[in-house]
Amino acid sequence: MSFLSWKPVLDAVSFVIAASGGVTLAARLFKRWQTADIAHVVWAIFSLIGVAFFSAFLVLGYAPLRFWPMTLLGTAFTGLVLYRSADRIRRWRHGQIIRPSRRLNVLIIALYIACLHAGAVTVWTIPPPNPPLASVPIWKPSPGLVNQLAPETGWEGYNFRQPPGFALTMRQNRVLRSVADIYEWDGPIRPDETRAIFVVRIIHPQPGYYPNDNLTELLSQRSEAYSDTHRNYTASGIQFGNLNGLEFSRLHWQGFWPRTRKVDNGLIYLTTIPEAIITITASDAEPYQQTTLPLCEAAALTFHKT
């Protein structure tokens, strides 16, 4: 089982521990404000900042690599405050007040720090570099499937052939850390309210939002967007290929969508160009995907510069 399948549980545990730690520190600081020395106050403030940053990472679902020093700093101060306050922790046993041992204090702090960083461990994992374009296979669509596609269309200097019978339903620009041109083609709606979806996104992120152009990292982030909305989500391994002179990464995924109560199957193609990220995605419910997804993938494989 992959780490991503455990990530929601680890995030929940980390959030509870971080929140309880922050509340405890705030209460202790308020109660002992007049007796606390300057070091204690500084440690508490920085630890709360660290907890706030980590909680924001969980809410946003994205932790820029440039923030990890602040997270480590906040965690270090949090550990120091907990260790400083641990000597005040007592428990009642047989009518006597027992102080925890120093070893127990260290174990508690280590557990706290481990849980605090569990949700962000994937952020600090350095993905492998993009393979050279000359070393990846050339991807081409099946001629039999290409003949079934609609005529070629073009957007923003790129051309491709859309799946047959699909209609353009959305053309939208979004400004949220990036400017995204989103083009969506939908298949006919079926009696069970399912339909095939084919989407091309050309994203122009603001400087610093995406840490780099690593195809593995960016594709994994896109895959997580589907894992957040689907149960029992699984994804194939990441593949790299030369698609008409552009180096693409791709994966295929599967997951149960509660809205339709059906298992969805989908694909993600992703590449980067100067100052832009291009993603091509498609999905459909079982058993219809056996017919629609091959055509959607053939359409993705016709993508090329004008």
C-alpha positions, 0 to 999 in steps of 0.5 A: 500500500502506498504512502498516499493511501495513508496520508489522510490518516496521518494528516488527521493525526498530525493536525489533532496533535498540532492543534492540541499542542498549540492550545496547551502551549497557549493555555500554559503561556496565559496561566504563567505569563507573569512567571514565564521568562523571556526564553519561554515566551519566545519559544512559545511564540515560535512554536505556535508559528510553526504549528500555524504554518503546518496547519495551513499546509494541511488546509491548502494541501500544498507545502512550498519547499521554500517554507520547510525551514520555517516549519523545522524552526517552529517544530524545534521551538515546540520541542524545546517548550514541551521539554521545558514544560514536561517537568511540570507534568504530574500524574496521580498514583497511589496518592503520590505525585510522580514526575515523568522521567527524562527518557519519557520526556524525550520519547514524547517529544520525538513522537510529537515531532514525528507526527507533526511532520508525517503529513508533510513527509512527501513534500521533503522527498526529493523526486527523481529528475526528468529523464533526458528527452532522447532516452524516453520512448516516442508515443504515437496514437493508434491509427485506427483510433485517430481515424475516429477522432474529430477534426483538429482544433487549436488553442494557444499555439497548440493543436489536437483532435478531440474525442468524437461526439464531445462538446466544448462545455467550459472555457475559463480563466482562473486566478488562484496562485496562477492563471489557468486556461481550462478547456473541457469537452464533455460526452453525452450525459447518460441516464445514470448521470455519468459522462466522459470528460476530456480536459486540457489545462494550460496553467501559467503559475505565479513565480515561486508557486511551483517549486520546479519543473519536475514532471514526477512532482507535478504529476503526483500533485495532480494525482492527489487532486483525484485521490482527495475526491475518490475512495479506494484510489489507486494510480499506475506508475509514472511513465515518460515519453516523447510526444511530438517533441515534448517530454510528457509524463503520464499515469492512469488511475481508478477510484470510487466516486461517491457522487455517482456511486460508480468506479471512475477510470482516468488518465493524466498527461502532463508536461512543462514549457517555459512559464507554463504547465500543460495537463491533459486529463480524461475520465469516465465511469465503468464500464463505459471507459472501455470505449471512451478512454482509448479514444480520449488517450488517442486524442491526448496523443495528437497534442502538438505545437502549431 
